[in-house]
Amino acid sequence: MRDRSLQLEATPAAAVVTSRAVTPALGTTFSIILSLSFCHLLNDLMQSLVPALYPILKSSYGLTFSQVGLITLAFQCTASMLQPLVGLYIDRRPQPIRSPSASASP
C-alpha cells in the first residue's frame, strides 16, 4: 500500500515534465517526417521519370539500346546499391552531444 501511494504522488510531477518536453518534440518529429516524405516522393518521381525519357534520349542523342541500358545501370546503381553504404556511414558517424536543457522550452 505504501509503495502505491508513493507512486501516485510522483505521477503528476512526471506528467508535467513529460508534457512540456513532448510539445516541442512533436513539432520537430512532424517536420522531420514531412521532409523525409517529400524526399521519398522526389526519389519515386525520378525513378519513374528517367525511363519515360528513354525514347527522347535515344532519338536526340542517337543512342543504341546498349547505351540506354548503361544509363539504366548507372541510375539503378546510384539509386539502389549505394543506399546501404550511405546508411552504414550515417549510422557509424559520431552523433553530436546535446544537453537536455537545450531542447526544453521555458
Buried (B, 14 or more C-beta within 10 A) or exposed (E): EEEEEEEEEEEEEEEEEEEEBEEEEEEEEEEEEEEEEEEEEEEEEEEEEBEEEBEEBBEEEEBEEEEBEEBEEEBEEEEEEEEEEEEEEEEEEEEEEEEEEEEEEE
